[in-house]
Amino acid sequence: MTIERMDSNQRMSKIVKHNGTIYLCGQTAADDDNWDITEQTQRCLDKIDALLEQAGSDRNKILSTTIYIRDMKDFAAMNAVWDAWVADGEKPARACVEARMARPHILVEFSVVAAE
């Protein structure tokens, strides 16, 4: 049984692959405290696209997503970006929870599980 860890540092791996499944956790926008929830969500989804491509997959193979949002007042705006990104008929299982973030400027964070 092989576990492949990609882009690892002392704390984490950006991508972990095991048994045909890809795991991406902690995907946030780059460090810029001027971006609103719409910009941060789009940047997160762009990052997820790039990581999935690097892992040999794409957004249409996402099995589940957990979205952590700093304030539920931003839920509708985040969903507008999400809804435009996810293809009809390819919607993954999804949860969205309000959460405190590691840094005050982070408004949204994604964890993704996808098939290869």
Summary of the structure (lengths in Angstrom):
residues: 116
radius of gyration: 13.9
end to end distance: 15.9
largest distance: 43.9
contacts: 328
relative contact order: 0.26
helix: 30%
strand: 35%
